[in-house]
């Protein structure tokens, strides 16, 4: 079919885009989001922060995890040898020995071991904070990350970018979209990267490509398919050791593994299919399917964490290590149905969201190791010898074969009681079955649970610029994996309360929120590399997120969070019989987190220049859940950027991160597994738009 001006205008309205009479061919396709319905963000009783593409481009961000630093509600957790993304939101997180979960276009994308995520196909990132578990399902009470990917467009647009930087950094990134026919649009983007690291022997190779297709079936319906292909490899790196709280025990670049182990390899494939149908201007149907597979395998040489087996505590320089091999594999199939719209009864508008989802998730984790006695597989931390050949042969430590089957049904209604007062009520029913077989111990378990999780919220529009809101929800999710005895962790229940204020004036907008959340059966790492539950935990605090402008050419964002995350009951560490009293802090969670970014457009010698920078402050925090005396020091980071628009199509950019070369610790698992942050880093980029 051929597009007329009328049909293009109708399509623009249907998909929330903007078109002008003089430029109809640049109509933008905007895809509806799951779990959102037709409620404007301002009227949702929830704090939501958006990290947009401009922020990532300006600050030279290529890793998804680095973008999250601009939301103070998020703190870094154990990074799995720098091979996965792990974080807490409002101080609460899942399994310390697993990557953190997140959504991709509303579908689960963080399950399994798919490696650190690249930003090449990310349009923007939503940090959906606080009480949302009752709707999103199986999410943490602190919040949920939702990645929105770049979508095909009918207009032609492309970009190529090449980068060179510190530590032999080389990267090429591309993006192109256009119409194949009057009804079909496509997009393809991706990146190739080959980089060393400030860490000795740690090299990173990555190839990502994400093609997608959009089919405009008719004026009411459309179909979108997205494919994701990721191959990457990197040396498994546990970081440095800290003796007697001396964070300068060894240089930050000192590698204490075995280069002969070779890189750990990650392969990930993803498919998403979504169907949108507009029954009318008031009602919309969304159908979707998501299928993802991921594998991670490779050797590593990790510091032995048991004090009785560790030579370093005897002579101060000989580090005893375990030789390990990881063989992880996951397969995740999920489906979703959602109907949303609004109707009026007795003068009250009801915004209805009715949905159902289901998934079939399989995870196999095999960990094999050599664990000799004191001094049997070692390295001198001050004079390391890397020519010792391959590590000892490994034997199975555990092999977990887990399978989860689940479905959920959710219903939400936000009622416009008056023009200024809104009330939200919602319910979600989940039924989850989990089977786990630990082959080494022979322990098999089957569990099946169901829960009804409520959600309640209110919004009051004080005036055109200020909305007050409050929200409460409960959540429920299964925990993958087993403990040191091969026993499954079971399920986690949570609750979350939030009260806040949203404001929007001409030059400034933002959210201020107070929250109180808790969860049971929280998992932390033990000193043998397993996870273990510590019972109930709570998190209370305040957040401030502000976006504004200082005149026509200067923009800024401010994000601050005060988080008091701690145990809510007394517990004993089962490995070392160490008491962990009620009120103990949670690992890797700073009480104070502050982020500021600034950019300014100007002209110098008749040339367009954009300059800016960012600042981050992280307060001290606990570095080991079993040792309450081991704390990571606070740090401050400053980065600067400049972009010169050479021609209409060509730009040159320069990014300098950590300009004061501050030594800092990004995250920690234990005093012998401490991951340092990077020193001063330079990056030069050349971008061509076509």
C-alpha positions as CSV (number, residue, x, y, z in Angstrom):
1,X,0.0,0.0,0.0
2,X,1.2,3.6,-0.7
3,X,1.2,6.2,2.1
4,X,-0.8,9.3,1.6
5,X,-0.4,12.5,3.7
6,X,-3.6,11.5,5.5
7,X,-2.4,8.0,6.3
8,X,1.0,9.3,7.5
9,X,-0.7,11.8,9.8
10,X,-3.0,9.0,11.2
11,X,0.0,6.8,11.8
12,X,1.8,9.6,13.5
13,X,-1.0,10.1,15.9
14,X,-1.4,6.4,16.5
15,X,2.2,6.0,17.5
16,X,2.6,9.2,19.4
17,X,4.9,10.8,16.8
18,X,5.1,14.3,15.3
19,X,5.0,15.2,11.7
20,X,4.9,18.5,9.8
21,X,3.4,19.2,6.3
22,X,6.9,20.0,5.0
23,X,8.6,16.9,6.4
24,X,6.1,14.0,6.5
25,X,8.7,11.6,5.3
26,X,10.6,11.8,8.6
27,X,7.7,10.5,10.6
28,X,9.0,8.7,13.7
29,X,7.6,5.3,14.9
30,X,7.1,5.3,18.6
31,X,6.4,1.8,20.1
32,X,4.1,1.4,23.1
33,X,5.6,0.1,26.3
34,X,4.4,-2.8,28.4
35,X,3.2,-2.3,31.9
36,X,2.5,1.4,31.2
37,X,-1.0,1.6,29.8
38,X,-2.2,5.1,28.8
39,X,-1.2,6.8,32.0
40,X,1.2,9.8,31.6
41,X,4.5,9.4,33.6
42,X,3.6,12.5,35.6
43,X,0.4,10.8,36.9
44,X,2.0,7.5,37.9
45,X,2.5,7.0,41.7
46,X,6.1,6.0,41.2
47,X,9.6,7.5,40.8
48,X,11.0,7.0,37.3
49,X,14.4,8.2,36.1
50,X,15.3,8.2,32.4
51,X,18.9,7.9,31.2
52,X,18.8,9.0,27.6
53,X,21.0,8.5,24.6
54,X,22.5,12.0,24.7
55,X,23.8,11.4,28.2
56,X,25.5,8.2,27.1
57,X,27.0,9.7,23.9
58,X,28.3,12.9,25.6
59,X,30.0,10.9,28.3
60,X,31.5,8.3,26.0
61,X,29.7,5.4,27.6
62,X,29.8,2.1,25.9
63,X,28.9,-0.2,28.8
64,X,25.4,-0.4,30.2
65,X,26.6,-0.6,33.8
66,X,28.5,2.7,33.4
67,X,25.3,4.5,32.4
68,X,23.7,3.4,35.7
69,X,26.2,5.5,37.7
70,X,24.2,8.5,36.7
71,X,21.3,7.3,38.9
72,X,22.3,7.7,42.5
73,X,19.7,5.0,43.5
74,X,22.0,2.4,42.0
75,X,25.2,1.0,43.5
76,X,27.7,-1.4,42.1
77,X,27.9,-5.0,43.4
78,X,30.2,-8.0,42.8
79,X,30.9,-7.9,39.0
80,X,31.7,-11.6,38.6
81,X,35.3,-11.2,37.5
82,X,34.2,-8.2,35.4
83,X,32.1,-10.6,33.3
84,X,28.6,-9.5,34.3
85,X,26.4,-6.6,35.3
86,X,25.5,-6.5,39.0
87,X,24.0,-3.7,41.0
88,X,21.5,-2.9,43.8
89,X,18.6,-0.4,43.6
90,X,17.8,1.4,46.8
91,X,20.3,-1.0,48.5
92,X,18.4,-4.2,47.6
93,X,19.6,-6.8,45.1
94,X,19.2,-10.5,44.2
95,X,21.8,-13.3,44.4
96,X,25.3,-11.9,44.9
97,X,26.7,-14.7,42.7
98,X,24.4,-14.0,39.8
99,X,24.0,-11.1,37.4
100,X,21.3,-8.6,38.2
101,X,18.0,-8.9,36.4
102,X,16.7,-6.2,34.0
103,X,14.0,-5.8,31.3
104,X,14.5,-5.3,27.6
105,X,11.4,-3.6,26.2
106,X,9.5,-5.1,29.1
107,X,10.8,-8.6,28.7
108,X,13.3,-10.3,31.0
109,X,16.8,-9.7,29.6
110,X,19.1,-10.1,32.6
111,X,18.7,-13.8,33.3
112,X,21.6,-16.1,32.7
113,X,25.3,-15.1,32.1
114,X,25.2,-13.0,29.0
115,X,28.2,-10.8,29.9
116,X,28.4,-7.0,30.4
117,X,25.8,-5.4,28.1
118,X,26.8,-3.0,25.4
119,X,24.9,0.3,24.7
120,X,25.1,0.2,20.9
121,X,21.3,-0.6,20.5
122,X,20.0,1.2,23.6
123,X,17.7,4.2,22.9
124,X,17.3,5.0,26.6
125,X,17.2,3.4,30.0
126,X,14.3,3.6,32.5
127,X,15.1,3.2,36.2
128,X,11.6,2.3,37.5
129,X,12.1,2.7,41.3
130,X,10.1,1.5,44.2
131,X,6.7,-0.2,44.4
132,X,6.3,-1.8,41.0
133,X,6.7,-5.5,41.8
134,X,3.0,-6.1,41.9
135,X,2.7,-5.2,38.2
136,X,6.1,-6.0,36.7
137,X,6.2,-9.3,38.6
138,X,9.3,-11.1,39.9
139,X,11.3,-7.9,40.5
140,X,13.3,-6.5,43.3
141,X,11.4,-4.1,45.8
142,X,14.1,-1.5,45.2
143,X,13.1,-1.1,41.5
144,X,13.5,-2.4,38.0
145,X,15.7,-1.4,35.1
146,X,13.9,-1.3,31.7
147,X,16.1,-1.0,28.6
148,X,14.4,0.5,25.5
149,X,16.1,-0.5,22.3
150,X,16.4,1.5,19.1
151,X,13.6,0.8,16.7
152,X,13.3,0.7,12.9
153,X,12.2,3.9,11.2
154,X,10.9,4.6,7.7
155,X,13.2,7.6,7.1
156,X,16.8,6.9,6.2
157,X,19.4,7.7,8.8
158,X,22.8,6.3,9.7
159,X,25.9,6.9,11.8
160,X,29.4,5.5,12.1
161,X,31.7,6.2,15.0
162,X,35.3,5.1,15.5
163,X,37.2,5.4,18.8
164,X,40.7,5.2,20.0
165,X,41.7,5.5,23.7
166,X,43.8,4.6,26.7
167,X,45.0,1.0,27.1
168,X,44.9,0.4,23.4
169,X,41.2,0.9,23.2
170,X,39.7,0.5,19.7
171,X,36.0,0.5,18.9
172,X,33.8,0.9,15.8
173,X,30.1,1.4,16.3
174,X,27.4,1.8,13.6
175,X,23.7,2.4,13.3
176,X,21.5,2.5,10.2
177,X,17.7,2.6,9.6
178,X,15.4,3.1,6.6
179,X,12.3,1.8,4.8
180,X,12.6,-1.4,2.6
181,X,9.0,-0.9,1.3
182,X,6.1,1.4,2.1
183,X,5.2,-1.1,4.9
184,X,8.5,-2.5,6.1
185,X,11.3,-0.7,7.9
186,X,14.5,-2.1,9.2
187,X,17.4,-1.1,11.5
188,X,20.8,-2.6,12.1
189,X,23.3,-1.5,14.7
190,X,26.2,-2.9,16.6
191,X,29.7,-2.6,17.7
192,X,33.2,-4.2,17.5
193,X,35.6,-3.5,20.2
194,X,39.2,-4.7,20.9
195,X,40.7,-3.2,24.1
196,X,43.3,-3.8,26.7
197,X,42.7,-2.7,30.3
198,X,44.4,-0.8,33.1
199,X,44.6,-4.3,34.6
200,X,47.6,-6.3,33.4
201,X,46.8,-9.3,31.1
202,X,43.1,-8.3,31.0
203,X,42.0,-7.9,27.3
204,X,38.5,-7.5,26.1
205,X,37.1,-8.5,22.7
206,X,33.5,-7.9,21.8
207,X,31.2,-8.1,18.7
208,X,27.6,-7.1,18.9
209,X,25.0,-6.9,16.1
210,X,21.3,-6.2,16.6
211,X,19.1,-6.1,13.4
212,X,15.4,-5.5,13.6
213,X,12.3,-5.3,11.3
214,X,9.1,-3.4,11.6
215,X,6.0,-4.3,9.6
216,X,3.1,-1.9,9.4
217,X,0.3,-4.4,8.7
218,X,-2.4,-1.8,8.4
219,X,-3.5,1.5,10.1
220,X,-4.4,-0.4,13.3
221,X,-1.7,-3.0,13.7
222,X,2.1,-3.6,13.5
223,X,4.7,-6.3,14.0
224,X,8.3,-5.8,15.3
225,X,11.1,-8.4,15.4
226,X,14.4,-7.8,17.0
227,X,17.5,-10.1,17.0
228,X,20.6,-9.8,19.2
229,X,23.9,-11.5,18.6
230,X,26.7,-11.1,21.1
231,X,30.2,-12.7,21.3
232,X,32.7,-11.4,23.8
233,X,35.7,-12.7,25.7
234,X,37.8,-11.5,28.6
235,X,40.2,-12.8,31.2
236,X,38.4,-13.6,34.4
237,X,39.6,-11.0,36.9
238,X,39.0,-11.0,40.6
239,X,41.0,-7.8,41.2
240,X,43.5,-7.1,43.9
241,X,44.0,-8.1,47.5
242,X,43.9,-5.9,50.6
243,X,45.9,-6.8,53.6
244,X,45.3,-5.2,57.0
245,X,43.0,-2.6,55.4
246,X,45.9,-1.3,53.3
247,X,44.3,-0.6,49.9
248,X,47.8,0.0,48.5
249,X,48.9,-3.5,49.3
250,X,49.5,-4.0,45.5
251,X,49.2,-1.7,42.5
252,X,45.8,-1.3,41.0
253,X,47.0,-2.9,37.8
254,X,48.4,-6.1,39.4
255,X,46.8,-9.2,38.0
256,X,46.8,-12.1,40.5
257,X,45.3,-14.8,38.2
258,X,47.0,-17.0,35.7
259,X,47.4,-15.5,32.1
260,X,47.6,-19.1,30.8
261,X,44.0,-19.7,31.8
262,X,43.0,-17.8,28.6
263,X,39.9,-15.7,28.3
264,X,36.4,-16.6,29.5
265,X,34.0,-16.6,26.5
266,X,30.4,-15.4,26.5
267,X,27.9,-16.0,23.7
268,X,24.4,-14.7,23.8
269,X,21.5,-14.7,21.3
270,X,18.2,-13.0,21.7
271,X,14.9,-12.8,19.8
272,X,11.9,-10.5,20.5
273,X,8.6,-10.4,18.6
274,X,5.9,-7.9,19.5
275,X,2.5,-7.3,18.0
276,X,0.5,-4.0,18.5
277,X,-3.1,-3.6,17.7
278,X,-5.2,-0.5,18.3
279,X,-8.9,-1.4,18.6
280,X,-9.6,2.4,18.8
281,X,-8.0,5.5,20.1
282,X,-8.9,4.3,23.6
283,X,-7.9,0.6,23.6
284,X,-4.7,-1.2,22.7
285,X,-3.6,-4.8,22.6
286,X,0.1,-5.8,23.0
287,X,1.3,-9.4,22.4
288,X,4.9,-10.4,22.7
289,X,7.4,-13.3,22.8
290,X,11.0,-13.3,23.9
291,X,13.6,-16.1,23.6
292,X,17.2,-15.8,24.8
293,X,20.1,-18.2,25.2
294,X,23.5,-17.5,26.8
295,X,26.7,-19.5,27.6
296,X,29.7,-18.6,29.7
297,X,32.7,-20.8,30.0
298,X,36.4,-20.6,30.9
299,X,39.1,-21.0,33.5
300,X,40.3,-18.7,36.2
301,X,42.7,-18.7,39.1
302,X,41.0,-17.0,42.1
303,X,42.4,-16.2,45.5
304,X,41.5,-18.8,48.1
305,X,39.1,-17.2,50.6
306,X,39.4,-19.7,53.5
307,X,41.8,-18.2,56.1
308,X,43.0,-21.7,57.1
309,X,44.0,-22.5,53.6
310,X,45.5,-19.1,52.7
311,X,49.3,-18.8,52.8
312,X,49.1,-15.0,52.5
313,X,48.0,-14.7,56.1
314,X,51.1,-16.6,57.1
315,X,54.0,-14.9,55.2
316,X,52.3,-11.8,53.8
317,X,53.3,-12.3,50.2
318,X,52.3,-15.8,49.0
319,X,48.7,-15.9,47.7
320,X,47.1,-19.4,47.6
321,X,44.7,-19.7,44.7
322,X,41.9,-22.1,43.5
323,X,42.0,-23.1,39.9
324,X,38.4,-23.0,38.6
325,X,36.4,-23.7,35.4
326,X,32.9,-22.3,34.8
327,X,30.4,-23.8,32.4
328,X,27.1,-21.9,32.5
329,X,24.2,-22.1,30.1
330,X,20.7,-20.6,30.1
331,X,17.6,-20.7,28.0
332,X,14.7,-18.4,28.6
333,X,11.3,-18.3,26.8
334,X,8.7,-15.8,27.8
335,X,5.3,-14.7,26.5
336,X,3.1,-11.7,27.3
337,X,-0.4,-10.5,26.7
338,X,-1.6,-7.0,27.6
339,X,-4.8,-5.0,27.1
340,X,-5.0,-1.4,28.1
341,X,-7.4,1.5,27.7
342,X,-9.8,3.7,29.5
343,X,-13.6,4.1,30.0
344,X,-15.8,6.3,32.1
345,X,-18.3,5.3,34.8
346,X,-20.3,7.8,36.8
347,X,-18.0,10.6,35.7
348,X,-14.8,8.7,36.8
349,X,-12.3,7.7,34.2
350,X,-10.8,4.2,34.7
351,X,-7.4,3.5,33.1
352,X,-7.4,-0.3,32.9
353,X,-4.4,-2.5,32.4
354,X,-5.1,-6.2,32.1
355,X,-2.3,-8.7,31.3
356,X,-0.9,-12.1,31.6
357,X,2.7,-13.4,31.2
358,X,4.5,-16.7,31.4
359,X,8.0,-18.0,31.1
360,X,10.0,-21.2,30.9
361,X,13.6,-20.7,32.2
362,X,16.4,-23.3,32.3
363,X,19.7,-22.6,34.0
364,X,22.7,-24.9,34.2
365,X,25.7,-23.8,36.3
366,X,28.7,-26.0,36.6
367,X,31.7,-24.9,38.7
368,X,34.8,-27.1,38.8
369,X,37.9,-26.4,40.8
370,X,41.2,-27.5,42.2
371,X,41.6,-26.7,45.8
372,X,44.9,-27.9,47.2
373,X,46.3,-27.3,50.7
374,X,48.1,-24.3,52.0
375,X,50.7,-23.2,49.5
376,X,50.0,-25.7,46.7
377,X,48.9,-23.3,43.9
378,X,50.3,-19.9,44.6
379,X,51.6,-16.6,43.3
380,X,53.8,-14.0,45.0
381,X,51.7,-10.8,45.1
382,X,54.8,-8.6,45.0
383,X,56.9,-10.4,42.5
384,X,54.4,-12.5,40.4
385,X,55.7,-15.2,38.1
386,X,53.3,-15.8,35.2
387,X,55.4,-18.5,33.4
388,X,54.2,-21.4,35.6
389,X,52.1,-22.9,32.8
390,X,48.5,-24.0,33.1
391,X,46.8,-24.5,36.4
392,X,46.1,-27.9,38.1
393,X,43.3,-30.2,36.9
394,X,39.8,-29.4,38.3
395,X,37.1,-31.5,39.7
396,X,33.3,-30.8,40.1
397,X,32.4,-28.5,42.9
398,X,28.7,-28.4,42.0
399,X,26.5,-28.8,38.9
400,X,23.1,-27.2,39.3
401,X,20.4,-28.0,36.7
402,X,17.5,-25.7,37.4
403,X,14.2,-25.2,35.7
404,X,11.5,-22.6,36.5
405,X,8.0,-22.5,35.0
406,X,5.8,-19.6,35.9
407,X,2.8,-17.6,34.9
408,X,1.2,-14.4,36.2
409,X,-2.0,-12.5,35.7
410,X,-2.2,-8.8,36.6
411,X,-5.0,-6.2,36.7
412,X,-4.6,-2.6,37.5
413,X,-7.0,0.3,37.5
414,X,-6.1,4.0,37.9
415,X,-9.2,6.0,38.6
416,X,-9.4,9.7,37.9
417,X,-11.6,10.4,40.9
418,X,-11.4,14.1,40.3
419,X,-9.4,16.2,37.8
420,X,-6.6,16.4,40.4
421,X,-7.0,13.2,42.5
422,X,-6.1,9.8,41.1
423,X,-6.2,6.4,42.8
424,X,-4.4,3.3,41.6
425,X,-5.3,-0.3,42.7
426,X,-3.7,-3.4,41.3
427,X,-3.3,-7.1,41.9
428,X,-1.0,-9.7,40.5
429,X,-1.3,-13.5,40.8
430,X,1.9,-15.6,40.3
431,X,2.3,-19.3,40.3
432,X,5.9,-20.5,40.1
433,X,7.3,-24.1,40.0
434,X,11.0,-24.7,40.4
435,X,13.0,-27.9,40.0
436,X,16.7,-28.1,40.9
437,X,19.0,-31.1,40.7
438,X,22.5,-30.7,42.1
439,X,24.3,-33.6,40.4
440,X,27.4,-33.9,42.6
441,X,25.5,-34.2,45.9
442,X,22.5,-35.9,44.3
443,X,20.2,-33.5,46.0
444,X,17.0,-32.9,44.0
445,X,14.1,-30.6,45.0
446,X,10.8,-29.5,43.6
447,X,8.8,-26.6,44.9
448,X,5.7,-24.8,43.8
449,X,4.4,-21.6,45.2
450,X,1.7,-19.0,44.4
451,X,1.1,-15.6,45.7
452,X,-1.3,-12.6,45.2
453,X,0.7,-9.4,45.3
454,X,-1.3,-6.1,45.8
455,X,-0.4,-2.6,44.6
456,X,-2.0,0.6,45.8
457,X,-1.2,4.2,45.0
458,X,-2.5,7.8,45.0
459,X,-1.6,10.9,43.1
460,X,-2.8,14.4,44.0
461,X,-2.1,17.3,41.6
462,X,-1.4,20.2,43.9
463,X,-1.2,22.6,40.9
464,X,-0.1,22.4,37.3
465,X,3.5,22.1,38.3
466,X,3.5,19.8,41.4
467,X,2.1,16.3,42.0
468,X,2.1,14.5,45.3
469,X,2.0,10.7,45.3
470,X,2.3,7.6,47.5
471,X,2.5,4.0,46.6
472,X,2.7,0.5,48.2
473,X,3.3,-2.9,46.8
474,X,4.3,-6.4,47.6
475,X,6.5,-8.8,45.5
476,X,7.4,-12.4,45.1
477,X,10.1,-14.2,43.1
478,X,12.1,-17.4,43.0
479,X,15.8,-17.6,43.8
480,X,18.0,-19.6,41.4
481,X,20.8,-21.9,42.6
482,X,21.7,-23.8,45.7
483,X,23.8,-23.3,48.9
484,X,27.0,-25.1,49.9
485,X,24.9,-28.2,50.8
486,X,23.1,-28.4,47.5
487,X,19.8,-27.1,49.0
488,X,17.7,-24.6,47.0
489,X,17.2,-21.1,48.3
490,X,13.5,-21.1,47.7
491,X,11.5,-17.9,47.3
492,X,11.7,-14.3,48.3
493,X,8.9,-12.0,49.4
494,X,9.1,-8.3,49.6
495,X,7.2,-5.1,50.3
496,X,7.8,-1.5,49.4
497,X,6.4,1.9,50.4
498,X,7.1,5.2,48.8
499,X,5.9,8.8,49.2
500,X,7.1,11.6,46.9
501,X,6.7,14.7,45.0
502,X,7.0,15.3,41.2
503,X,7.5,18.8,39.9
504,X,7.9,20.5,36.6
505,X,8.6,24.1,35.9
506,X,9.9,25.9,32.8
507,X,13.6,25.4,33.6
508,X,13.6,22.6,36.2
509,X,11.8,19.3,36.8
510,X,12.3,16.3,39.0
511,X,11.2,14.0,41.8
512,X,11.8,13.8,45.5
513,X,11.0,10.5,47.1
514,X,11.1,8.9,50.6
515,X,11.0,5.1,50.6
516,X,10.9,2.1,53.0
517,X,11.4,-1.4,51.5
518,X,12.1,-4.8,52.9
519,X,12.6,-8.4,51.8
520,X,13.0,-11.8,53.3
521,X,15.5,-14.5,52.4
522,X,18.0,-12.1,50.9
523,X,21.2,-13.8,49.6
524,X,24.8,-12.6,50.1
525,X,28.2,-14.2,49.3
526,X,30.0,-16.4,51.7
527,X,33.8,-16.9,51.9
528,X,33.7,-20.1,49.9
529,X,32.2,-18.6,46.8
530,X,28.6,-19.7,47.5
531,X,25.6,-17.7,48.3
532,X,23.7,-17.9,51.6
533,X,20.6,-16.3,53.0
534,X,20.8,-13.7,55.8
535,X,17.1,-13.5,56.5
536,X,15.2,-10.2,56.4
537,X,16.7,-6.9,55.3
538,X,15.3,-3.4,55.1
539,X,16.2,-0.3,53.2
540,X,15.1,3.3,54.0
541,X,16.1,6.5,52.5
542,X,15.5,9.6,50.4
543,X,16.1,10.3,46.7
544,X,16.3,13.5,44.7
545,X,16.5,13.5,40.9
546,X,16.5,16.9,39.1
547,X,16.9,17.9,35.4
548,X,17.1,21.5,34.4
549,X,18.6,24.2,32.3
550,X,20.7,27.3,33.1
551,X,19.7,29.5,30.1
552,X,19.2,28.3,26.6
553,X,22.5,26.5,26.1
554,X,23.3,24.8,29.4
555,X,21.6,21.7,30.8
556,X,22.3,19.7,34.0
557,X,21.1,16.7,35.9
558,X,21.4,16.0,39.6
559,X,20.9,12.7,41.3
560,X,21.3,12.1,45.1
561,X,20.3,9.1,47.3
562,X,20.6,8.5,51.0
563,X,20.2,4.8,51.6
564,X,20.2,3.0,54.9
565,X,20.2,-0.7,53.9
566,X,20.7,-3.2,56.8
567,X,19.8,-6.5,58.2
568,X,16.4,-6.6,59.9
569,X,17.2,-9.6,62.2
570,X,20.1,-11.3,64.0
571,X,21.9,-14.0,61.9
572,X,24.9,-16.2,62.2
573,X,27.3,-16.7,59.3
574,X,27.0,-20.5,58.9
575,X,30.5,-20.8,57.4
576,X,32.6,-19.0,60.1
577,X,30.0,-18.9,62.9
578,X,30.3,-15.1,62.9
579,X,27.3,-13.3,64.4
580,X,25.8,-10.7,62.1
581,X,23.6,-8.5,64.4
582,X,20.4,-6.8,63.4
583,X,21.1,-3.4,61.9
584,X,24.3,-4.5,60.1
585,X,24.9,-2.7,56.8
586,X,24.5,-4.5,53.5
587,X,27.6,-5.1,51.4
588,X,28.6,-2.6,48.6
589,X,25.8,-0.1,49.5
590,X,26.9,3.5,50.2
591,X,24.8,5.6,52.5
592,X,25.4,8.6,50.3
593,X,25.6,8.6,46.5
594,X,25.6,11.8,44.5
595,X,25.9,12.4,40.7
596,X,26.0,15.6,38.7
597,X,26.3,16.0,35.0
598,X,26.5,19.3,33.0
599,X,26.7,20.2,29.3
600,X,27.0,23.5,27.5
601,X,26.6,24.4,23.8
602,X,28.7,27.3,22.5
603,X,30.4,28.6,19.4
604,X,34.2,29.2,19.2
605,X,35.7,30.8,16.0
606,X,32.4,30.2,14.2
607,X,32.5,26.5,15.2
608,X,29.8,24.6,17.2
609,X,31.3,23.2,20.4
610,X,29.7,21.2,23.1
611,X,31.5,20.9,26.4
612,X,30.6,19.3,29.7
613,X,31.4,17.0,32.5
614,X,30.2,14.8,35.4
615,X,31.0,14.4,39.0
616,X,30.3,11.4,41.3
617,X,30.7,11.0,45.0
618,X,30.3,7.6,46.7
619,X,30.6,7.3,50.5
620,X,32.4,4.5,52.3
621,X,30.6,1.1,52.4
622,X,30.9,-2.5,53.7
623,X,33.2,-4.7,51.6
624,X,32.5,-8.1,53.0
625,X,29.2,-9.4,54.4
626,X,31.0,-11.7,56.8
627,X,33.5,-9.1,58.1
628,X,31.8,-5.9,59.4
629,X,35.2,-4.2,60.0
630,X,36.2,-4.3,56.3
631,X,35.0,-1.1,54.6
632,X,35.7,0.3,51.2
633,X,36.8,4.0,51.3
634,X,34.7,6.8,49.8
635,X,35.8,8.3,46.5
636,X,35.1,11.2,44.1
637,X,35.3,11.1,40.3
638,X,35.4,13.9,37.8
639,X,35.1,13.5,34.0
640,X,35.1,16.0,31.2
641,X,34.1,15.9,27.5
642,X,34.2,18.1,24.4
643,X,32.6,17.7,21.0
644,X,33.5,19.7,17.9
645,X,31.0,19.7,15.1
646,X,33.4,19.9,12.2
647,X,30.8,19.8,9.5
648,X,27.1,19.1,9.3
649,X,27.9,15.4,9.2
650,X,31.2,15.0,11.0
651,X,32.1,15.5,14.7
652,X,35.2,14.9,16.8
653,X,34.8,14.1,20.5
654,X,37.2,13.8,23.4
655,X,36.4,12.2,26.8
656,X,38.6,12.2,29.9
657,X,37.4,10.2,32.8
658,X,38.8,10.3,36.4
659,X,40.8,13.4,35.5
660,X,42.4,13.6,39.0
661,X,43.5,10.0,38.7
662,X,41.9,9.0,42.0
663,X,42.5,5.5,43.2
664,X,39.3,3.9,44.3
665,X,37.5,0.6,44.8
666,X,34.4,0.1,42.5
667,X,33.1,-3.0,44.4
668,X,34.2,-5.9,46.6
669,X,33.3,-9.5,47.4
670,X,36.0,-10.0,50.1
671,X,39.3,-8.5,51.1
672,X,41.0,-10.9,48.7
673,X,38.5,-10.2,45.8
674,X,38.6,-6.4,45.6
675,X,37.9,-4.8,42.2
676,X,39.6,-1.4,41.7
677,X,38.3,1.4,39.5
678,X,40.2,2.7,36.4
679,X,42.7,5.5,36.6
680,X,42.6,8.5,34.2
681,X,41.2,7.3,30.8
682,X,41.3,9.2,27.5
683,X,39.0,8.5,24.5
684,X,39.0,10.2,21.1
685,X,36.1,9.6,18.8
686,X,35.2,10.5,15.2
687,X,31.5,10.4,14.2
688,X,30.0,10.5,10.7
689,X,26.2,10.9,10.2
690,X,24.6,10.0,6.9
